[in-house]
Amino acid sequence: MNRMMPQALLVLAMAGCSLTSKGEALAIRWFNPEVVKPRVTSAAEGAAVRAGTELELGRVSSGPNLREKIAYRDAAYEVGYYDDKRWTERPEVYVRRELARTLFEERGVRRALGGQAPVLEVEVLSFEELRGRSPAARVQLRILVHDERDALLEKTITVDRPIPPESGGDRGFVEAMAQALHAAGEEVANETLAALARRGEHSP
C-alpha cells in the first residue's frame, strides 16, 4: 500500500499539470466590427429626408445562437463557433448602434420614443464568417416597419462581403464584417425611409 501511494500521487500531479496547461493554452481574442467614423454627416444627408419624418427604433433581437462567440458556417446547414474568438458585445448591440447612427445621425430622421410614430423592429438572423472557397462575412437581418395599425414593410436583408485572401486571417474577416454591418445599416435605412415615404403619400 505504501509503495503504491507515491505512484498514485505522481499520476494525480501529472493529470493536474495536464489540465492546467490545457486551460492556459486557450487564449481568447476579442474583436469589434464597428467602423470608427471621424465625423457625423447629418447636415449634409439629413436634407434628403422629408421634413417631420419620425421613427421609433424598437426591439433589435437575435436568437440564442448569436452571442459573443464568433460563428462560422462551413455549408448550408453546418454552423460552428470559435472557442478562442469572440465579439466584445453581442451582434444585436452592434446592429442597433449602426441603425441608430445611420437613421438618426446621418439621415436626419427624428427619433420617436413612443406615441403613434412608425416603429422599426429588427431580428438578427446571421452574423457569421462564411468559410470555403469564397470566404466572406455575412450579416442577415429581418426587418419589420409598422404603425399602430398596419405592417408597412417586412423584408429579409442579406449582405455578404468577401474576405480578401491576402488580408491575413482574423483581421481580414473583421474588416469584411465591418463593411457588411455598415452596408446592412444603409440598406435597412433605405428600405425603411422608402416605406415611410409611401405611407406619407397615402396619408390624408
Buried (B, 14 or more C-beta within 10 A) or exposed (E): EEEEEEEEEEEEEEEEEEEEEEEEEEEEEEBEBBEEEEEEEBEEBBEEBEEEBBBBBBEBBBEEEBBBBBBBBEEEEEEBBBEEBBBEBBBBBBBBBBBBBBBBBBBBBBEBEEEEBBBBBBBBBBBBBBBEEEBBBBBBBBBBBBBEEEEBBEBEBBBBBBBEEEBEEBEBBBBBBBBBBBBBBBBBBEBBBEBBEEBEEEEE
